[in-house]
Amino acid sequence: MRIDVWLIYFIFASVSLIPVIKLDEVRTNPKYRVLWILSVLVFTWSIFIGISMFIPDPFFMYYSRLITYPIIFGVSYAIFLTFQIYTNHRTSRAFHGIALVFLVINLLIALTNSQTLWMLQQPLIPQLTREVYQAASYGWFFLVHTLMCYLLLLTGFIRMLSYLSKNKHRHEDIFPFPMILISLVLGISLNLIHLFIYSFAVDPTYLFVVIVTFILYMIIYKRDFNVNLILSSRQFLFKKMREMYVIADHNQHVIEYSNNLLERFPDLGFREGDSIKEFYRKLEKSAIYFHDMTDIQDVPFDAKKVYLHVDDQEYRIDRFRANGELILLYDETLSIKMMHEIEVIRSQDYMTKVYNRNYFEMQRKQLEKNFPDLGLIMIDVDGLKMFNDYLGHRAGDRLIARFADILLKLNNIYDDLIPIRFGGDEFVLIAKKADHQKLDDLIKRITFEASNLDPLQNISFSYGLTVRRSGELIFTMLKRADIRLYELKASRTTYKDTLLEALKKAQKEGYVESD
């Protein structure tokens, strides 16, 4: 997948998460409940788009995209209701009931599309690819679904524009009337182009809805919050702020911790009078803090710690009549966790859980720069094609998965190994610091774990190993290892004959490998 497509998706998925987090505390308030539901639906849409983009399995790709259609209707209805609430229009129970029935029908048709083809004229087949899916024609119900969504959005937008136009002198919103109008025209235009003229890599409808949802969040929630800032005293404001904060004086000594910070980290022993350095030292025990995402891009993800985005700025503390510092702490743990999960999807082989070729390409230059004593073993698992031909691809997949498990177990002994699946039956095992003795030891351990008296359980493999020469590129090392691998592979005729006989016998007896 192109990096620009991944980057666009990641940015918009992250943006879609912000209202979910920020509105979580006020979701029980009727004024914000629908807006929070809208935010959750949009973020759910982001998750399904991510599944369809990063998991190539036809089943996941097929249904993760189809399920977005009822989600899109839910999003459209939530946007409509948000506009209704904002413009003081009431929505009848009957109208809610009709929308609910249509949503259920939408969901059922999406889940049964492979049989009916009402939503999309493309059945689920094992050979389904993204290209085939995107080239498929739409079914009749898709047109009904699209029409309903457009009617809801247009009705809501018209009422919203009318309301903002009449009250623009009384409401100084962050995104005023012209921006709402421009977003409407641009969003509908891009969506029509995507549906009937040119298919974009990332659905512009999704991008448009993320922007609109964020705009609504900024208009409705942020504006109300800013009004509260103006109407409240500073002391009351600080006590009620959702964000954790620390106030320091001009000597960099803490004069106040927020209650929610003390409640969140009761065991760290924060005390007024601590220096800012002492505060950060204590915070490091339970949290990873950062001022910018680049601060933690090379830091391994730690699921046991809280991730806090720090925003520090000068602040006037009246009671000390001096310039002080206000440190705001935003809990970004969910966002960082999502980023980590996306990174795992990008860098990990889905079937074997070892690293993939994409990860190798991302890390290659860093490995060449930082590890002069690099060693690698290029490995080709013998007999995969014969397993596939005689017992089926599922048996071949299990063969590869069992071998990958052996490589992963080596991490219990060595702390500098990088097991990578290059594709098919090819693996590369990289040791950041190695000599020939270490690589020979690795081969002995792999051989011991892979050996089995049962020909169908035994895993034979060919390999070529090499240690880095001064300033040598990894690609040169791979070529040298590849030559040695195929020299060894050419000599394994006895194993092939033995395996072939065992496979023929297993096929004849209807052999099924246990899970």
N, C-alpha and C positions, 0 to 999 in steps of 0.2 A: 504494500500500500504506500502511496506517495506520502512523503513526510508533511507536505502542505495540507493534505486532506486530514491526516491525523491531527495536525496542530489545530486546524479550524474546529474539528470535532472536540478536541480536548478543551479549547478555550470556551466554546459555547456550553459544553457539559458542565464545566466549572461554574460558569455564570448562572446556569439553571439551578445549581445547588445553593447559591447564596440566599435567595428568598426562602427556600425550605428551612435553612438553618436560622435565619434571622426572624422568620415568622413563627417558629416553633413555639416560642413562649406565649404568643398571643393568639394561637389558633382556636382557643376556646371562646374568644371574643367574636360575637356575630359579625362585627364589622370587618374582621380579617379572616374569618373561617374559610370563605370561598376562595379568597386570594391564596391562602395556604394550600387548599386542595388543588387549586390550579398549579401552584408551584410544584407540588408533589407529582402531579400528572406529567408535567413537562420534564421533570427530572427522571421519572419512570420511562418516558419516551427516550430520553438520553441513554438510559441503560440499555434498552432494546436496540437502539441504533448501534451502540457500542458492541453488543453481542453479534449483530449482523455484519459488522465491519471486521471484527477480530476473530470470530470463530467460523472457519470455512465449512464446517459440517453442513450438508444440505438441509437437514432437519431444523437445526437452530437458525440457519440463515432464512429459511422459508417462513417459519412461524414467527420468528422475531420481527420480521417485516410486516407480516399480515396482522399481527396483534397490535401494531402501531395504529391501524385504522380506527378501531374502537377507542384507543387512547386519544387519537386526534379529535374524534367527536367529543369525548369527555373534556378535552382541553378547550374546544370551541364553545361548549356549553358553559364551562367555568368562566371563560373570558366574557361571555354574554352576561352571566349572572354578576360578575364583578362590575361590569359597566352598569347593570341595573341598580346595584347597591350604591355605586358612586353617584349615579344621577337621580337617586331617590325614586326609582320605579319599582313597583311590586311585581312579583312573578307568582301566578296562581299555582295551586297544587296540581290542577289538571295538566298544566303545561309541564310541570316537573314530572308528572306521571308519564306523559307522552315521551318526553326525553329519555326517561329511564327505560321504557319499553324499546325504544329505538336503539339505545345503547346495548341492551341485551341481545337484540336481533343482530346488531352489528358484530358483536363478539361471537355469537354462534356461527354466523356465516363466515367469519374469518377463520375459525377453528375447523370448519368443514369445507373449506375452499377446495381442497385437493379432490373432493368428490363432486362438488357442485360447479366450481369455476365461476361462481357468481361475482366474487370480488376481483379475482385475477384469473385470466385464462391461461393458467400454467399449473399443472399438477405437480405434486412432490415426487421427484424421481431421484435415484441415487446419483445420476450424472449432473444434477442441477448445479449451475455456476452462477456467479453474480451477473455475468453478461447475459446468460439465458433469462434469468429472472427479470433483469431490467428491460429486456427487449419484449417481454410478454405484454399482450394487450389487456386492457382493463375490462372487467365484466360489467354487467348492467347495474349491479348493486353498488359498485364503486361510484358510478355516476350519481346515483341517488344519495349515497353517503356524502360525496363532495358538494352536491347541491345543498343539502341540509346544513353542512358546516358553513358554507358561504352565506346562506341566509341568516344564520345565527350571528356570524361575525359582522356582516353588513348592518344588520339591525342594531347590534350593540355599538358599532362604530359610529353610525349615524346619530344615535342618541347621545353618545359621548361627545362627538364633535359639536352637536347642537348645544349641549350643556356648557362645554368649555367656551364656545363662541359667545353665549349669553352672559357668562360669568367671568370672562377673562380679566376684567378689571378688579374683581374681588379675589381671584385665585392666582397667585404668582407661583405656579407649579414649575418644577424642575424641567419637565418636558411639556411645553405649551402646545397650543392648538396646531400650529403649522407642523410640528414634528409628528404629531398623531396622524395628521392627514398624509404626510409624506410616507410614513411607515405603512399606512393602509394601501396606498397606491403601489408602492414598491413591492410590498409583500405579495399582493394579489398578482401583479404582473410577473414576478419571478416564479410564482407557483404555476401559473398557466403555461409559462415557457417550459418549465420542468416537466409538466404533465403531457404536453402535446407537441412540443417542438424539439427541445434539447434536454437530455437528462444530465443534471449536474452530479458531481461526485458525492456531494452532501446535499440532502434534500433542503432546498431553500425555504420550504414551508416550516421545517423544524427551526432553521436559523431565525426566521421571521417571528415565530411564536416565542422563542427564547427572548428575543429583543423586546417584544410587546409585553411579555410577562415581567421582565425586569423593569420596563418603563412603568408598568402599573404598580409594581412594588415601590419604585422610587416616588411616584406621584402620591399614592394613597398612604403607604406606611411611613415613608421618610418625611413627607410633608407634615403629617400629623405629629411625628416625633419632634421635628424642628419647632413646631408650634409649642409643644410641651417644654422645649428648651427655653423658649422665650418667656413663657408664663411661669416657669418655676424658678426658685432661687437656686444659686449655685450649689449650696450645701445639699439641698433636697435632690437636686439633679444628680450629683455625684453618688448619693446613697442609692438612687434608683436605677442607675445605669446598668444595663445588661452586661456590658463589657467589664472585665476585671481591670482595676487600675491601681497605680501607685503614684503618690504625690511626694516629691522630694523638694527640699529647700535649695538655696543657692550654694550650699556647701555639699550637695549631693548626699544628704542624709534623709531618710524616709520619715515623713511626718504623718502619713496616713496610708493605710492599706484598705482597699474596698472589702466590704463584708463578704461578698461572693468569692473573692480571692482567698480570704482566710478560711472560708468554709470548704472551698475546693481543695486546698492543700493544708489541712489541719496539722499534719505531722512535720511540716518543714520548719516550724518555729519562727515564723516571721514576727519581727518586733519593731515597733516604731523606734527610730534611732539607728537602725541598720544603715550602713552605707549602700549605695546602689550596687557596688561590686559584691557586697555580701548578699544582697537580695538575689542577684543573678546566680551566685554560687550555690545558694540553697535551692533555687528553682531548678537547677540542672539535675538534681536528684530525681525529680519526678517528671520533668518536662524537657522538651527540646524547643528552644525559642529561636526565632529568626526575624530579621528586619526585612529580608528580601528572599524570594524563593531560591536565588542563586547561592545563598548561604548554606543551604542544606542539600543541594543537588547531588553532592558526592557522599553524603552521610547515609549509611545503611538505615533502612526503615526499622523502627523499634515499636512494635505493637503494644509494649507495656508502658509507653510514655505518652504524655499529652503533647500535642504540637501547638505552640502559641506564636502567633504573629505579633510582633512588638512594634508599636507606633509611639515613638517618644517625641515630644515637642515642648518648646518653652511655654510656660504658663505663668500668669500673674497671680500670686497668692496674696490676697489683700491683707490677711491677718499678720503676715510677716513683712509686708511692704517691701517685697523683694521678688526678683525673678526666680522662679522655680522650674521644675520639670514635671510634666504629666506623662506618665507611661501607661498607655492603653494596651491591654493584652486580649487578643482575639483568639478564641479556640478554633483552630483550623484542622483539628484532628481528622474529621470526616473527609475533608477535602484532600488532605495528604494521603489518607488511607485509600481514597479512590484513585489518586494519581499513582500510588504504589501498585494497586491492583491492575491498572491499565498498563503500567510498565512491565508487570509480570506477564500479562497477556502478550505484550510485544516481544518479550525476550525469552519466553519459556515455550518449549515444545509441548503442545497440548496433550499428546498421548503419553509421552514418557516422563514429563516433568523435568527433564534436563534442559539446558540452554539450547536455543536454536541458532540458525545461521545469522539471523538478524542481530542477535546479541553479539555474536562474534564480530560482525562488521562494525558494530558500535564501539567495541572494546579494543579492536585490533591495534590502533595507533597508540592507545594508552599502554597496552601491554608491551609494545615495541619500545616505547619511551622509558618505562619504569622498571622493566625486568630484563636485564642483560643476560641472565642465566636461565632463560626460558627453555623448557623442554616440552616436546609434544609427541603424542602417539596417535597415528592415524589408523583407524580400525574399520574393517569391513566384516560384518557378520556373514558367515558362510551359510548358504542354503536357503536364504529367504525366498528366492523365486520358487524353489522346489516346494517349500511349505505352502506358498500361495497357490501353486498349481495343483497340488494333491489334496491339501486339507482346507484350502480357502484362505482368503485374506485375513480373516479374524485370527486364524492360527499364526499367520505371519506377523500380525500386529503383536500378538502375545509374545512371540519370540523376541521381537525388538524390545518390548516393554520389560521382559525379564532381564535382558542384557543391560538395559539402561539402569535397572535397579541395582545391578552389580556395581556399575560405575558410581552411582549415588552413595552406596555403602562405603566407598573408599574415603568419603569425606569424614567418616568417623575416625579414620586413622591419620589422614593428611589434611592440613588446613589451607592448602594453597592450590587445590585442584579445581579446574573448570571443565566439567563434562559437557560436550556439545554434540547435538545431533545435526549433522550436515544435511541430512535428507536420506530417505529410504533406509538402507542398511549401513550407511556410513556415519561413523562417530569420530570425533577428535577429542582427546583428553589432553588438556594443557596443564602443565605444572609450572607455576610461576618461578620456582627456583629448583633446578634439577641438574643431575648428571646422569651418565649412562647407568650407573649402579641403581639409582632411584627408579629410573624408567624400567629397568629389568625387573626390579622388585614389584613394580606395579603390574607388569605383565604376568608374573608368577601368581600374584594374588587374584587377578582377573581369571586366569586359567583355572586356578583351584576352585573358585566359586562357580565357574561355568561348566566344569566337568561333571558328567553323570553317566553311569553305565547304560541307562536307557537312551538309545540314539535320538529319541524324540524330545528328551529333556536335556540332553547334552547340547551345549552351545559352542560350536567351533567358530573361530574367527581368525582372520588374517590381519597382520598389522605391520606397520613400519614406524620406527621410532627415531627421533633425532634430537640433538641438543643444539641450541643456538650458537652459531659462530659470531665473532665480533661484528656488531652492527648489522647483522643479517635480518632481512625482512621475514615476517611470518609466512608470506606466500612462498618464498624460496624454501623455507623449512618444510612446508606442506608438499611441495613438488618432490623434494628429496625423500620424504617419508612415503609418499605415494608410490615412488619407484620401488622401494623396498617392500611395500605391502604387496604389490602385484607379483613380485618375484616369489614371495612366500605363497601367495594364493594359487599360483600356477602349479605348485607342488602338492596340492591337497586333493589329489585324485582319489586316494583310498577313502577319505572321509565322505566324498561325494557319492561313491558307490555304496558305501554302508548306509548313508542317509536315504539314498534313493530306494534301496531295498526295503528299509523300515517304513518309509512313507507309502510305498505301494501296498505293503501289508496292512498298514493302518487304514488306508483308503478303502481297501477291500473289506475290512472288518467294521467299517463305519466308525472309526475312532473319533472321539470328541474329547478335546482337552478340557480338563476341569478348571473352573475359575479359581 
